[in-house]
Structures are given as C-alpha cells and as structure tokens.
Amino acid sequence: MGVQAEVTQQLEHPVAKAQIVDRMPNWMDIIPYFLPCVFVVINPMLYYSGVDNFLIPMWIGYAVLPFLDLLFTNDDTNVSKKYEKAFENDHRFLIPMYALFLCDILMYVWTIYLFISGEVTSWRTTISITLTAAHSNGLTGLMGHELFHKRSPLHKTVGTFTLCKFFYGHFVLEH
C-alpha cells in the first residue's frame, strides 16, 4: 500500500496577519466596479461632441490604466473570514453589474440606430463603432458570467441575455 506522510508543520497563510482587515463592506469597495460603465457611456458622448475616434476609451483602458497600476502601490489587504460572508452577500455589489447591463443595452440600441439611420458614413467611424460595441459586449460577457454564479433566477436570466447578444447563450449549459 502507500506510505502516509504525517504533516508536522503548519502551512503559512499566504496573507500576513497585518494585511487581514476586519470590517463590513462600504461604498468605497463598490465604486471601482462602476468603471466599465464609464467606458461604455463615454462613446456616445464622444460621438455627439464631434470626436471621431471612439477608440480613446479602449486606449485608456488598455494602456493608461495598466501604467497607472504600475505606478501606484497594490492593495494587499484581504477581508477576514469573519466578514467574508458579509462581502459575498452584500447586494450593493450587484448595482454596478446591473448598471453595466443597462448601459450596454443602451449602447447596443444606439449602435443599431446609428447604422440604420445612415448617420455613419465613413469606414473609419464604422470600424470604431463596431469595435467599441464589441468591447461593450465583452464587458457584459464578464458581467453575465458573474451573474450565473448567483442563485436568483433573475440574475441567471440577465446573465443569459447578455451572452445571447453574441450567440453564447449556451454558456449556462457548458459552465
């Protein structure tokens, strides 16, 4: 048979005790999750202000923010086991997800309107709008995935709807 090894040493916790926080969730924990909404909403604002480059928010998200992340220190704190369930069950964390869902639906309708109305005439604007709409769909795909992990049928329905826009509604069956 096999030899059983006896564990004599306690494994060290990956987070130092000084980095564990005992507190309830607050709005400062939730506000950063509204950032994807800003990237979705800024595109129509750029369009109607006369800016002809909708890729600016994507450049900010993929070039400027990672650079800023390198400059600033990391937050290495974790919530203690005592308050972990409070963070998991805080319904305020759903607000940014549903705000992103609403922003994406409006972006989707706006994109369809631009192409149907004939407002978009240049190939450059067509490519920019198409890429930003695809980027918006990608963000809501992540949001839909997170909603699948919730127990509520409403959350699962919204998550499925977000993925159906880019023909991935069967994700529920695969995941």
SULGIQUI-V491088 format. One line per field, one symbol per residue. phi: phi as a letter, one per 20 degrees, with the letter a starting at -180 (. if undefined). psi: psi as a letter, one per 40 degrees, with the letter a starting at -180 (. if undefined). burial: # if it has 24 or more other C-alpha atoms within 12 Angstrom, else .. Layout:
phi=???
psi=???
burial=???
This chain:
phi=.eeeeeeddfffffdfgfeeddaefcfffegffeggfffefffffffeenfdceegfffffdcffffffffefeeeecefgfdfffffefffffgfffffgfffffffffffggfffnfedefffffffffffffffffffffffffffeefffffffffffeffdlcffggffe
psi=aihhhhhehhihhehideehhgiiiiddddddeedddddddddddddeeeheheeddddddedddddddddiiiheiiiiddedddddehededddddddddddddddddddddddeedhdiddddddddddddddddddddddddddeidhdddddddddddddfffdedddd.
burial=........................#........#.#########..#.....######....................#.......#.....##.##########.##.##.............##.###.##.#######.######......##.######.#..........
